[in-house]
Amino acid sequence: MTVRPFVPRADLRDVTLRDGLQLTSKELATERKVQIIRELLALGVPALEIGSMARPDLVPPLADTLDVVAALNPDELSRCWIWVATPRHVEKAAAAGARNFQYCFSASDSHNEANIGRTTEASVAAMPDAARISEEVGGAIQLCIATAFTCPFEGVTDPERVIGIAADPRTAGAADIVLCDTIGQAIPTQVNDLIVGVRERTPQRRIVFHGHDTWGLGVANTLAAIAAGATMVDGSLGGLGGCPFAPGASGNTPTEDLLFATRPDWFTPSTLASMLEITDKLLTELGEPNRARSAQGARSKSSAFEWVVGGGEPSRRDG
């Protein structure tokens, strides 16, 4: 009998309907977004990020976020997260029915100014009010630190700055800390070291890793994050996404690739086949390429492998 080593596990959060849509030129109807949410939840995806309270004129594809929230029931919303950057964002999202809030700002002032219009210190100072509003409605709030590894304007981020934000008493209201490789320039050793450093200073928090695949290390970095103690990781269907306020940021790490690599109990070959259908339909509607390597593999001619779904059709990776 082969003894298998212990492999740490992490829940997958699909961020297609927030981070994934930020850079798309075409927009999805509210009803279509709700349909995708329900399809992914039915497949067993543990958590979703479904919208943003960013200014509609700056991120038009997410302008209907409150309508999406209002269309979902409390059980569905219990597995869904909304991106927020101010206490007022939390208040408005909560009024629509949201209960899970990802309070996000950047470790670097330059990116925070470009993304949110304020300094990092101003965002930290406002977080206690955001946490209080979340608590008043029985919600949960995450501390999300963008540019945790590198910044498109300032270069490499000092790990001590990130650790200092995580350990700041004003961010203590968050039970989770999301560490974002916003432009996908981190390598596995950096991911390991930062997560270990944050865990040592705030051991009571759950760590979430949000990676991008710009340099092809999205899966490797995510696996390094899980090994270091992250218990939730982000991905988007087909690697869709990027940040409109971060030059050089490409798509997210593909959800399908992360699931194929980590193999949670609920993810089976038939689940992958269904997910690929959802992805293909969505990307066709948006006119976007499929960057997931698992999509290529699943449509190969290696029919003896149970994860191959058949068809042998060329992937949309090249458009």
N, C-alpha and C positions, 0 to 999 in steps of 0.2 A: 504494500500500500504506500502510495506517495504522500508524504506529509507536506501540505501546502503551508507556506509561511503566512503569518498574519498580514493582511492587507487592509490598511485604513480605508474607511468608506466616507463618502461625502454625498450629500444631496445635490442634485442638479437643479439649478434655476434657469429657465429659459428666458432670455431677455429680448427676444425677437421684436416684440411689440413696443419696446421702448428704444433701447440702444440700437436694435436692428433697423428701425425705420428712420433714424435721424437724418441719414444722408440720402434717402431715396428721393428721386425726382417725381415719382408717382405716389399718390396717397390712397390708402385703403378706407373704404366706408366703415362707419362704426359697426354696422351689422356684420361685416366681414371679420373685423377684429374679434368681436364677441364669438363668432363661429370658431375661429382658430383657437381662442382661449379654451372653449369647451372641448374641442377636439384633443388638444394637448392634455388637459386635465383628465379626460376620459382614458387616454393612453397610459396614465400613471405618472406623468411629470409632476414631481413634488411641489414645485413652486414656479411662479411666473412673474416677470416684471412687465406690466401692461400699459404703462404710460408715464407721462411727465407733466409737471406743473410749470415747465419752462414757458416763457412768453410765446404765445402762438405765432406771432409774426416772425420770431427767430427760428422756431422749429415747427413749421406748418403741419407736417405729417402727424404730430401729436396734439393738435389743437382740440381734438374731441375727447381727450382723456376723461374728463368728468362725465361725458355721455357714456363712455365705455363702462366706467365704474357704476353708474346708475343702472345699467342694463344687467348687471350681475347680481346674484343672490348672495346672502351673507356667507354661505358655505363656500361658494366659489371665491369670494373676496378674501376669505381666510387664508387662501393659498396664493394671493396676488399682492404684488408690491408696486408702489408708486414712487417715482423719483421726485424729491422735493429739495428746495434749497433755502427756504425761509420759514419762519413760524406761520406766516400767512398762507403759504402753500399747504402746510399741514392742516390748517383750519379749513381751507376750502375743500381739500380732498376728503377730509373727515366728514364734512357736511354732506358730501355726495354718497358716503357710505364706505369709503376706504378705511382700513384699519392697520395696514402695514405700510410704513413710510421709510424710504431710503433717503436720509438727509445727507446730501452730497456737497462736498467742496474740495478744492485742490490743495495739496501740500505746498504747491508753488503759488506765490502771489500773482505772477504773470498770467498763469492759466486761469486762476480764479477770477481775475479781473476780466479776462476775455470770455469766460464761460458764464459767470454769475454777476459780474459787475461790482465786485467788492473785494477787499483784501481777505486773506485767509483768517486773520485775527478777527475781522468783523463777523465772519461765518461761525467761527468758534464761539464768539461772545453771544451769538443769537441762539445757539443750540439748546441751552436750558429751557428757553421758552417753547421751542419746537417739541422737546421731550415732554414738557408739562402738558401741552395740548394733546399729544398722543396718549399720554397716561389718562387724561380726563375722559377720553372716549374708549378706554380699555384697549388701546392699540399697542403696537410694537414699533420701535424706531431703531434703525441701523445708523451707525456712523460710517459714512462712505468717504474714503480718502482717495480722490483721483490724483493722478501723477505721483503715485506713491514710489515709483521707481525712477522714472525719467520724465522730464517736462520738455515739450517742443520748443519752448522759449529759453529755458534756463539750464537745460542739460540734466545731468544726473542729480537725483534728489538725495539729500543727505538722510540716511536712515534714521538718524537721531531726531530729525524734524518730524518724521512720521510717528516714531515712537512717542515723542513728546506730545503730539496731538492726541494720540490714543490714551495717554496717561493723564491728560489734562482733566482736572475735576469737572470742568464745564461740559465735557463729553461723556460723563459717567452715566447719563441717562440712557445710553444705548446699550442694549444687551449684546449686539453684534458689531463687529468691525469689518467693513469691506475694504480690502486692499486692491487698488486698481492699477494694472499695468496699461494705462490709458492709450499709449501709442505702441505697445507691443515690442518694446526694446529690451525687456528684462531677459535674463537667462536663469536657468533653474537654481544655480547656487545663490543668486541674489534673492530669488523668491523664498528659498528655504531660510536664508539668514534673517530676512525681514520678518517673516511670520514667526520664527522662533523668538526674535527680539520683542515683538509685540506681545506674544503669549507670556513671556517672562514678566513683563511689566503689568499686564492686565489678564491674568490667568482665568478670570471668571467669564470672559467673553468668548462667544463663538466667533471664529474667524471665517470670513468669506473671501474667496479669491475671484477677481474679475480680470480675465486675461484677453488680450487681442493676439491675432496670429500674424501680425505684420511681417515678422522675420521668421515665420515658420515654426515657432517654438510654443504655440498656444497650448497644445496637448502636453508637451514636456513640462512646461511651467506649471500647468494645472496639476499634473501628477506629483510634481515636487511640492506644490502647496498642500496637497492632501497628505503626503508623507510627513510634512512639517506640522500638521495639525489642523488644517482648514477642514471644516465639516460641511461647507456649502460652496459650490463653484458655479460660475455663470458661463453660459454659452448661448449662441443664437442659431436658428435653423439655417443651414447652408453657409454659415460664417457671415451672414448678413450684418452690416452695421459699420459703425465708426463714429467719431466725434466731430461735429461741424466746427468746433472751436479749437481743434488740435491738429495743426498741419502735420500730415504724415500718418495719421491714424487710419488704419484700414479696418477690415471687418473683425468681428469677434471670433473667438475660437468656436468652431462649429459644434453645435449641440450633439449632432450625430456622432462626431468623432470622439467627443468626451464620453458619451454613453457606451460606445463600442470599446473604448479603452478601459472603462471602470466597471462595466457589466453589473449594474444594480439588479437585484432580483426581479424587478418588474419589467426589465428590458429584455425582450426576447427577439428572435429573428422576425417573427410576425409583427412585433411592435416596431422594429426598424423599418420593415416594409411599409407599414401604415404611415410612419413618420416621413419617409421619403416621398410618399404621395402628397402629404400635406405641404412639404417643402417645395416640391416641384411645381405644384399649382400656385403657391404663393409667389415664388420667384418668377414664374412666367407672367403673372399679373403685373409684377413690378418691373419686369425687364432686367432682372439682375442675374448674375452668374451664380452657380452653385460651387462654393469653394470647399465643400466637405470631401475629404479623401475617402471617407467611408461610403459616400454615394457612388464614387467610381468603383470601389471594390465590390459593393453589393450588386453592381450591374455587370460584373465581369463574367467570363465564361467558366469560372472555376466552380462548376455546379456541385461538386462533392462537398463543398464547404457550406455548412448549414446557414451561414449568414448571407450567402448570395441569394438575392431575391429573384433573379432571372431577368430576362429581357435582353441582356447583352448590348443595350443601347449606349451610344456614346454619352458621356456625361456633359453637363452644361458648363463645365469648369472654364472652358475657353470662350464662353458666351454662346 
